[in-house]
Amino acid sequence: MSRLTMVPVGKEALRQRRRQALLRLAALMLLLAVAAAGLWWMKDRITGYLVKVTVELQAAKMGQLAETRELPGWVIRDERIVHASMAGHVQRLVKDGDRVRVGAPVVRLKGLSPVGEEMGSYQDLPSPRAGLIVYRLDGLEEVLNPRVLDELSTEQLNTLAERPQEIPPDGLAQAGQGLFKVIDNVEKAYFLTHYDVKDLGEPLVPSRRLTLALNAAGPNFYGKVLQVRGTDDVWAVIQLVNPPAEVFKRRQLPLQIVDKIHKGILLSKDTLIERNGEKGVWLAVKNRAEWRPIQVKATIGDQVIIDGVAEGELVVQNPALLREGQEIK
């Protein structure tokens, strides 16, 4: 029986095998380094491309934020309802909220026969006065009226509730049904508010002048307290001075009593970033990202007033992917 005999490997052969192993390892390391460099290069290119595609810029603008207290209530304005003179389909000739002159046609009624079929006749209903056209009737037009402001009883105040009604375009109106109302947005408007003194923080008193707004960003307008009923559970009437048109278009809304106003560059809080404990924003300067330290003067909700950026400079609105010098288009 033959026997296999193990022959020791020579020293030269061992050295050769070690050199080959080291060469394979070096080649593998080089390949990994090249791949990593390629991935890093690609990462920068992809990130740069994504930034150029997704970056959002907005020119810095002056604005304001106000420290406010909410004042819920109802708007009282001089308004007149126009009723259908006959049964018919309603065609709107004016957009909701538009201002018209006296005599301007607002709605066209297409007459119906006794069996409900549309006839060829039609009638245009004009605006009886100049003002804002509103198609939604809320049922409070006769109750919350400046002419009966002093006659409102506590019982009426405690049962105030809207009963909305609106005939849609091409809807069917019955004779005598309210079609639209015309709101005089030139004459005085009033605001009826109901509040608890402890919720408001500071009571209203007759003749007090108030700075008001629809929200913290303005615009501001003014009011004068005319009447106050009650001590803890309070009803008050405020005369509004030059309110924005949005106030006339709505019946029930919260106004804001403005206690303090901060003015400066108005930005979204999302535009701010922090570097080394310092707040700042990214700007687009000559198509490159440039970080600019800023001072926050006021923060209200999701908006801030800042110093450190000039009006008109381009502020990056989504700064998450940016780095210094990043190309921006």
Disulfide bonds with the S-S distance in Angstrom:
none
